[in-house]
Amino acid sequence: MPYFDAASAAPLHPVARQALLASLDEGWADPARLYREGRRARLLLDAAREAAAEAVGCRPDELVFTSSGTRAVHSGIAGALGGRRRLGRHLIVSAVEHSSVLHAAESHEAEGGTVTRVGVDRTGAVDPGAYAAALRPDTALACLQSANHEVGTEQPVGEVAAACRAAGVPLLVDAAQSLGWGPVAGDWSLLTASAHKWGGPAGVGLLAVRKGTRFAPAGPGDERESGRAPGFENLPAIVAAAASLRAVRAEAAREAERLRELTARIRAGVPELVPDVEVVGDPERRLPGIVTFSCLYVDGETLLHELDRAGYSVSSGSSCTSSTLTPSHVLVAMGVLSEGNVRVSLPAGEAGGVSAEDVDGFLAVLPEVVRGVREKLGVPVASGPAAAEEPEAGTVVVDALGKRCPIPVIELAKVWERVPVGAVVRVLSDDEAARLDIPAWCEMRGQRYEGEEAVERGAGVAYLVRRVS
């Protein structure tokens, strides 16, 4: 069964498995001890650190291993903010950062700090000028991911790093998605990553802090990992992480070319095979193995279940698959369709085993899966029953209050064929996803979105759509 969710966790690389098994026998002792077994463990830890530092592009004494990528992010942000506390408490992040960064930003605000969230364009990319404009005399730290985890868009890290360096502000780069493909360009100050994203074992993160960066580790002190990652090192996992990082880097050029061809096939094929689909993310400046698209009139949770039954493991940023019933913050920031969202992220190398035949198989089953889900939800074809009332001439009201994604847009579609050109449809909804999906529907259909207004009774919003063709 093809596994198409490598951006969440990549399959364990064969080199990682070999290194893990070998180091279980050789690396079980305390590397801080001076007896024979401890010295042997220390040699393994030092070798792993040197290999990881070479891949990152930093000195070995600038890099520590943490218990996860999330821990690396939290420790890096807290340490950098703590080291520059006297200079200010202003933090800059992009609106599409990983949740680990955004949670750290929320915690910083709760403790009295200030945060600027830099927006992105419809491809998910930040404008370097917006980062430069956000810098202030009291800015302690800026954060920017190297590439987005949901849509694959690569960020202009080098340009942002240059602006931050000119202002004397350190830049922390979350390189979890990109480090397996190559080093991060630019004069960054801190970098984090997670081994299970490139085919290493889960439970190993990297935190690099370049010399000259003010850093004050948060929490109680510890003699291990320069005081930045307390606790006994998981040496077998660290060795496996470093070995697999070196291995995937050796394969990166070949695998990048292969996966770009496969994802290009999906990007081109999905809109041709499935009606009412929006492919999101930058078409060129993106990671090799990620392609993301959203389908109108589709319940994301049902879509993922049906694809799983067909043998394809994918993920989604749709609110319909979330316990909070709110759309992905990444898709919201981009202003693109969130309903029926599918992220295909192809694993690299032999461990993933994804072939052109697997991609063709996915493209073959997807249209029928989407059609089946739409049919179950009662999506109209040419025309359907009008679930609306007409309180006044030229205005149609669709009451979708209490109904969740993707029902508000489906109700809009049901009346659309009977709406005259020039008329306005008021879609009443209290579903947060509608704020994103209705404007996206208008853009996809070439209609005019005229904003929102408060509903006269109860909670919810009226979204105004004018038919122009």
N, C-alpha and C positions, 0 to 999 in steps of 0.2 A: 504494500500500500504506500503510495507516494506521500512523503511528509513535506508539507509546504509551509512550515512555520518556524524556519530557522532563525528569524529575527527575535523570537521569544527564547529559544534555546536550540543551539545547533547539536546535531548528533555527535557523540564522543568520537574524536578523531582517532584512528588506529594508533598513531604515535602516542597520543595521550594515554590510551589504554595500556600500551606496553610500558611506558614510563611509570604509570601509576602502580602497576603490578611489581615492577622491579624495585621501586623505591619503598614499597611496603616492607620489603625484606631488609633494605639498606638504610632507610631514613626514619626509623621509628624512634630513635633516641633524641634526647634534648640537645639541640645544636648549640646551646649556651654552655655545655659542659666540656671539660678539657680531657676527659678520658677518651679512649679509642673510638667507642661508638658515637660519642658526642662530636668528635672531630670529623668522623665520616659524615654525619648528618650535616655539620656545618659546611663541609665541602659541597654537598648537594645543594644546600640553600644558597650558597654564594654563586654556584654555577647557574642556578635558576635565575637569580637576580641579575647576573650579567647578561644572560640571554634575553630576559624581558626588557632590560634597560636598552640593549642594542636595538630591539624592535621598536621601542617607544621613541628612542632618540634622545636619551638623557644619560647621566652618569649613574652607575650602580648605586652609589650612596645617596642618590636623589629619589630612589624608588623603594617603596615598601609594599608588602602584600597584606591585604585585608581579608576579612571573612566573606565579602561579597562586593559586587559593584556598587550596590546601594550604600553599604558602609563606607566605601571609598569616597563616594560623593558627599555623604554627610560629614565625614571626617575632614575632607578637603575644604568644604565650604565653612564649616565651623572653625577650623584652624586658621584659614586665611582671614576670616572676619575677626577672629580673636587677635591675630597678630597685628591688625591695622585698626583696632578699636579706637585708639586715640586720634586717628586721622578722620574717622567718620564711620557711620553705620548705614550707608546707602549701598544697596545691592542691585545689580542689573542682571536680569535673565531674559531669555526669549520666551514668547508665549507658547512655544511648541516644545519646550524642554521635557525630558523624561520626568515622570511623576516624582522620582527621588529628589530632583533638583527643586521642583515646585513645592514639594512638602517642606524642604529645608527653608525655602523662601518664606512660606507661610509661618513657620516656626520663628524665623527671624523677625517677622512683622509682629507676631504675638509678644515678643520680648522687647518691643519698642523700636526696632529698626525700620527702615523704609526700603521699599522695593519698587523698581521700575520694570515693567514687563514690556519688552519691545515686540511689536507686532510683526507679522509676516505677510507676504503677498499670496496669491492664490496657488502658487507652487509650493508654498511652505518655507520659502527662503527669507532671511532677514536682509534688510538694507544696512550695509556697514555704516552709512551716514546716520542712520537712526541710533546705532550704538554710540557713535561719536557724539551725537547731540544729547544723549542721555547721561554722558559722563559729567560729574559735578565735582567740586572741590572736596566734598565729603564722601565720594564714592570709595568704598573699601574693596570691592570685588565685582567683577563681571563674569558671567557664566554663559557659555554657548556650546551646544552639542556640535560635533563634527558632521554628523549626518542624522536625519530624523529616523526614528525607530518605526514610525507608522507608514510613512509614504516614501522613504528612501532619499529624500532631497538632501544634497550636500550643502553645507553652509560655508559662507566665505570667511573661514576662520582666519586666514592669513591677513586679510584686510582689517578685520575687527581687532585682531591681536596688535596690529601696527598702531591703530588708533588708541588702544588701551595703553600700549607701551609709551606712546608720546605723552599721554596724560599721567603716566606714573601709576597706573592701576593694573593689578594683576588680572589675568584672564584664566579662568578654569575651564578646560575643555572636557566634556563628557564624550569620550571616544569609544564607548561600548560597541556601537554598531560598525565602526570603520577600522578599528585597529588591526583586525585580521587581514585587511586589504592593503595596508601600508601605513607609514608614519604620518602623523598630523603635521601639516605645514604651518609655518608661522611662529612667531616669537611668543608662544604661550608661557604661562608661569606654572600652572598646575594642570595635571591630566589624570583622568580616571578611566577605568575600563573593567570589564567583567569577563572571566575566562569562558563561561558557558556560552557566550555569544560567538566565539570563534572555534568551538569544538573541544575546549578544555572542560574539566569537571566543574560542576556547580560548587559554590562555596569558596571561590578565590577571586578577589578583586585586586586591582593595581591602583596605587596612588603615587604619582610622581610630583615632587615639589622641587622646582629648580632652585639652585643656590641663589641667594640674594632675595628670595621671596620671604617676607615676614610671615611667620607661621607659629601659632600658639596652640598646641594640641588641647582639645577640650576633654574634660573629665579627669579622673585620677591618673597619675603618671604610671608608666610601665617601662621596664628596661628593654623590652623587645621592640623590634622594628622602629628604632629611633624614637620610641615613645609615641608613635603615631597610630599603631595598631596593637593594642594590648592583647595579651593572651598567647598561649602556646601555638606556634605555627603549625598548620596542617601541611607538613612537609611533603608527603606523597602527592597531595593534590596540587601543591605549588610546583613541584617538579613536573608533573603532568601538564599543568597549564603552560609553563614556559616552553616545554618541549613541543607541545602542539602549536603554540604561537609561532615558533620558528618554522615548523613544518608547513603551516598554512601560508606563511609568507613566501616560502619557496614555491608554492603552487599558485600564488595569487594572480600573477599575470595570465597564466593559462586559464584558470578558472573564471576570472573576470570576463574574459572574452567569450567563454562558453555560456556563462549565465546571462550576459548581456544579450546574446542572440536569443536565448529562451524567453527572457522577460520581454524583449521587443516583440516576439511572436504573440505573447499574451496581450501586450498593450495594443497591438494592431488588431488582433483577432476578436477580443471581447466586444468592442463597439460594433463590429461587423455582424457578429452572431447574436447579440442580445440587444434589443431595443431599449432606449431610455437608460443609458449607462453613461456615467461620467468617470473617466480615468483621471486620477489625481496625482499630484507630485510633479516635479520637474522632469520633462521627457529626456533630457540630456544629462544634466548635472545631478546624477543620482547614483546610489549604490548599485552594484551589478545585479544583485539577486532579488530585489524588492520591486513589486508592482502592485498598486492598490487601485481599486475601482469601487464605485458605489452604484447600486441599482435602484431606480425609482420603484415605488410601490412594492417593496419587499421587506418582510420582517427578517431582520438580520439573524436572530437566534434560530429561526426555522431554516433559513438558508444555510447556516453553518452545519446544522444537524443533518440536513439533506445531503450536503457535500460530503460530510463524514460517512454517511451511509453508502455513498457512491465510492468511497475509498480515498478521499482527499482531505487532508488535515490543513485547514487554513485558520486565520484569526480575523478579528473584526474590530473596528472602532465605532460600530453602530451602537446607538443608545438601546436598541432592541436586544442587545446581548449583555447589557450592563445591569447589575442589581440596583444601581442608582437611577436608571432610566434617564440619564443625561448623556448627550453625545460626547464623543472624544474631544478633549480640549484642543487637540491638534487640528481636527477637522473644523471645529468652531473657529479657531484662529485663522484658518485658511479661507473660511467662508464658502466651503464646498458642501455638496450633498453628503449627509451622514447616513441616511437610511440605506439598508442593504449593503453596508460596506464590507468589502473583502480585501484582506491583505494576503498576497501570495509572496512568501519569502523562501527562495530556493536554497537549500544547503549546498555548500561547495564540497568538492572532493568525493572520494570513494565512499565515505561514510554516509553521505546523503543519497548517493546513487540515483539522482534525478536525471532522466534522459529526455530527449526530444519527444519520444513516444509517450512519456508520462504527461508532458505538457499538452500534446495533441489530444490525449485522452481526457484531460481536464476540460479543454475547449470543446470537446465533443459532448460531455455530459452537462456542462454549465447551462446552455440555453434551455434544456428541458427541465432542469432543476428550478431555474428562475421562473419559467412559465408555470410550473406546477405550484410554486409558492404564491405567485400572483393570482392564479386561479382560485386557490383556497381562500385568499383574502377578498375575493370578489372584485378584482380590478376590472373596470369596464373595457370593452373593445372599442367599437366605433361610437356607441351610445349606450347609455344605461339609465336606470331609474334616477330621477332627480331628487336627491336628498336635500332639498332646499326650499325655502319660502322666499317670496318676493314682496318685502314690506313697502317698497317704493320703486318707481320706474327707474330703470338703469342700474339697479343694485340687486345683487343676489347674495343671500346669507347662507353660509354652510355652518351648521352648528356641530363642531367636533369636540366640544367640551367634554372632558372625562375620557377621551379616547387617546391612545398612545400611538407612537410611531409604528408603522407608517400610515395609520388610518386617516389623519387629517389631510394628507396629500391625496390619498385615494378618494376621499369624499370630494375634494376639489376636482379631481379628474372626472368623477361621475357626472358633475353638472356642466363641465366645460363645453361640451359640444352644443349645449343649449343656451350658452351665454352669447348674446350679440356683441359684435365688435363695438368697442367704446364703453361697454358696461363694466362695472366694478363688482368683484366678488369679495365679500367680507368673510374670511375664514376665522371662526371663533375657536380658539384652542388654548388649553392650559398645559400643553406638553412642551417642555423646554426645547425639544428637538425641532419643533415646528418653526422656531425663530430662525433656524438655519436652513431647513429643508424647503420651506415655501419660497424664499428668495432664490434658492438654487434651482427649484422647479421652474421659476419664471425665466431664469437665464437659459436653462436647457431648452425651454419651449419658445423662446423669443417673445415673451410677454413682459409687461411692465409691473414691477413690484413697487408699490407706492407707500410702503412703510406700515406702521402699526399704530393702533390707538387702543385706549383702555376700553374694556367691555363695560357696558352700562350696569350689568347685574353680575354680582359674584366675582370670582377670580377669573383670570385668563386674559387673553389679548385678542384683538381683532386684527388680522393680517389682511392688507388691502392689495388686491391683484386686479389690474385693468387689462382687459383683452384688447390687443392692438392689431391682431391679424386672425 
